[in-house]
Amino acid sequence: MAANKLSAVRIAVKEAPITICGSGRVRSDESVVHYPPQCANSVAVGDNVFCFDFAFGPTVSQRDLYNTLIQPMVDKVMDGIDCTVLAYGQTGTGKSYTMGLAYSDFCDEQHLGIAPRCLKAILDSLSQEQENRIVSAQVFASFIEVYNEKAYELLGRQSTQICSRGQRFNGGIQMPIRNQDDLLNVLKVGTQNRHVRPTNMNQNSSRSHAILTIYVLRPNCSKSVRFNIVDLAGSEGVRRTGHEGIARQEGVYINHGLLSINKVLMSMSSGHAVIPYRDSTLTTMLQESINARSYFTLLACISPHTCDLAETNSTLHFAKGAKRLKQQHKRFAAATNTMPTDFRRPLPSSTAIKRPRLYNSNTSNNRGLSSFSSPPKRFKSTLVRTRSEMGLTPKAKEHTRQEFIRMRQQPILIDVSNSISNGIPLPTYEDYLDLKMKNEQLQRQLHLLTLEQGLRQASSVPSFECSSTLYSINEEELENKTPVMFTSSPTSVSGVAPISIISDITALDSTIVNAPVQEQISADETIRRPTSRRAIARKSNFITSNDASMQTRRRSQRIAMKTQSSQRSKELSGNILRLLNNGNEKELQQLPLIGPKTARSIILQRQRLGSFVNWKQIQSLPIWHGSTWNRFVAHNCLDID
Ligand SMILES: Nc1ncnc2c1ncn2[C@@H]1O[C@H](COP(=O)(O)OP(=O)(O)OP(=O)(O)O)[C@@H](O)[C@H]1O
């Protein structure tokens, strides 16, 4: 079937005819709802103008509404994409009528609502497919209501409770729909079993939220495509219904369910980390249907009456708020379009409704489910290996620490005796720079250690003064004295440098060196020191051979390490991104700085987004507080460019 360009989230508003009103209402001849001609698909109530994707007037026929709003979604279902249409609004505004879940409406074609038309369209489409192909899909339907925070099966002989708040929902009875009779039977049985009660506002008011789900199961697919038709009970002021006792309590539960769905949609549209699906049974059951991977249409039903103005405004504001879902969804869609297929696996759900986990990877018809049970193990071993190579495992860290301690214990000795005997200049400011460079290297190595304990330990990185060099150098004083000159040669030196000559360099350790007789250097003869560090290194007679080799080795090592570490860092980043996309809560917690709360938030965000595409997307999640993101990047050595 041709995939039309259909917005994933659509908000529509429908005004009820002015003639339909229950007892106790003040009838008005004129509707409070207007349709500004200058702005298509918008409604004006008082001074407020609301723009939506569709605005249906009171005269719109059931057929036109279906053709405009629902038929494209049926096409999507036939293309294999889950869809949900949800009717929201005040009691008595024609939600059940429009959704086709009111019993009396099945006889007359003119009054047929969304549900029977959908089922019929799906059956027609499949029979057409059957003519062309040999094998065709099967259609099933389940009908469930949420009454007083408990879910009931409506397709049984009596309505039986199947789950309550916080419990896992595994779906109700799925009746096969093969023809028009099956269809009518399901709708009749379901609507008859549903809880209804006359109220001041509606003679036939639904006292429960109803969810009719149509499943289309293709022979070669493990998972059926779902089309949810949700008819929410009407929002009502408990006083206006005129109910007391049990009926009043029903109203309280209805409003609780509506409030929770309101909270879910608002949280989703605001991009919150935690979506409160578990607040009510209704949202728990709809968790799988309202997500970033399915098409969603909200139909807000409003009353034309002046006495319902407050409720009408409330419904329109709710619909307006839900419009923000569109923006969120656009962002997700942009992300998922560029997403590699690797990331498109079904993701585990973290809250009440959980897909059954099948750990048997040999089950071919559960490809999706098994595929997310096996990769973490692979990721885990790769991750541990890479972390070890990066020096991040406890063993590697301990090794680095020992190495560092060993290096600190070995002072960098400068043997000046050789240089004096060969007439080679004594240590200068350049030498000091070399020493400083060595110290910086040591400090960098120490920084590796700090990866283990975080930035807290970074403060304990020793300063230059406590490094292992033999010299304590006053930098400020030296700055103005390059090149250093000396006028007389010492006969013997205590320590490693002629302290009397280079007063700014003080020996910290004392090594007695007998200086050989040296040619006198005239007072006016200025000896210029080689300025480049390399030149000094070449004349490294006054630096121990050990140090010289160390220097060259370090330099090459440094370059090699730099390239290696960037490669590893990239590899590690990829592995961690994959883990974030596929890991469960426990596996995510193995990453540094990911605790149970963050892991849960990541999984919720992942469910909302489908999956993470890049680090920028992960960085923008509202789960990082303060410097947590920077610390996460540093601790995991991520290459996020
Ligand atoms: N467009 C319409 N044309 C004709 N009749 C309508 C229309 N809309 C609603 N009705 C009638 O109005 C009455 C109330 O509608 P309905 O029960 O669908 O409202 P509701 O919003 O579902 O109310 P509640 O939330 O209390 O269940 C029904 O008898 C229905 O047949």
The ligand as an SDF file (V2000), in Angstrom:
LIG
                    3D

 31 33  0  0  0  0  0  0  0  0999 V2000
  -23.0690   13.9480   15.6300 N   0  0  0  0  0  0  0  0  0  0  0  0
  -24.1060   13.3720   16.2550 C   0  0  0  0  0  0  0  0  0  0  0  0
  -25.2450   13.1460   15.5910 N   0  0  0  0  0  0  0  0  0  0  0  0
  -26.2780   12.5550   16.1730 C   0  0  0  0  0  0  0  0  0  0  0  0
  -26.2780   12.1620   17.4400 N   0  0  0  0  0  0  0  0  0  0  0  0
  -25.1890   12.3490   18.1740 C   0  0  0  0  0  0  0  0  0  0  0  0
  -24.0370   12.9660   17.6280 C   0  0  0  0  0  0  0  0  0  0  0  0
  -23.1090   13.0240   18.5740 N   0  0  0  0  0  0  0  0  0  0  0  0
  -23.6220   12.4590   19.6710 C   0  0  0  0  0  0  0  0  0  0  0  0
  -24.8870   12.0520   19.4460 N   0  0  0  0  0  0  0  0  0  0  0  0
  -25.7980   11.4350   20.4310 C   0  0  0  0  0  0  0  0  0  0  0  0
  -25.5820   12.0980   21.6570 O   0  0  0  0  0  0  0  0  0  0  0  0
  -25.6830   11.2040   22.7360 C   0  0  0  0  0  0  0  0  0  0  0  0
  -24.4500   11.2990   23.6220 C   0  0  0  0  0  0  0  0  0  0  0  0
  -23.3490   10.8960   22.8880 O   0  0  0  0  0  0  0  0  0  0  0  0
  -22.2180    9.9250   23.5110 P   0  0  0  0  0  0  0  0  0  0  0  0
  -22.7880    8.9500   24.4470 O   0  0  0  0  0  0  0  0  0  0  0  0
  -21.4500    9.4160   22.3690 O   0  0  0  0  0  0  0  0  0  0  0  0
  -21.3840   10.9810   24.3060 O   0  0  0  0  0  0  0  0  0  0  0  0
  -20.0630   10.7220   25.1260 P   0  0  0  0  0  0  0  0  0  0  0  0
  -19.1970   11.8780   24.8960 O   0  0  0  0  0  0  0  0  0  0  0  0
  -19.5380    9.3950   24.7940 O   0  0  0  0  0  0  0  0  0  0  0  0
  -20.5900   10.7480   26.5950 O   0  0  0  0  0  0  0  0  0  0  0  0
  -19.9340   10.0230   27.8520 P   0  0  0  0  0  0  0  0  0  0  0  0
  -18.5790   10.5290   27.9610 O   0  0  0  0  0  0  0  0  0  0  0  0
  -20.7930   10.4090   28.9950 O   0  0  0  0  0  0  0  0  0  0  0  0
  -19.9930    8.5720   27.5370 O   0  0  0  0  0  0  0  0  0  0  0  0
  -25.8700    9.8300   22.1430 C   0  0  0  0  0  0  0  0  0  0  0  0
  -27.2080    9.4720   22.2050 O   0  0  0  0  0  0  0  0  0  0  0  0
  -25.4470    9.9800   20.6940 C   0  0  0  0  0  0  0  0  0  0  0  0
  -26.1770    9.1400   19.8470 O   0  0  0  0  0  0  0  0  0  0  0  0
  1  2  1  0
  2  3  1  0
  2  7  2  0
  3  4  2  0
  4  5  1  0
  5  6  2  0
  6  7  1  0
  6 10  1  0
  7  8  1  0
  8  9  2  0
  9 10  1  0
 10 11  1  0
 11 12  1  0
 11 30  1  0
 12 13  1  0
 13 14  1  0
 13 28  1  0
 14 15  1  0
 15 16  1  0
 16 17  2  0
 16 18  1  0
 16 19  1  0
 19 20  1  0
 20 21  2  0
 20 22  1  0
 20 23  1  0
 23 24  1  0
 24 25  2  0
 24 26  1  0
 24 27  1  0
 28 29  1  0
 28 30  1  0
 30 31  1  0
M  END
$$$$
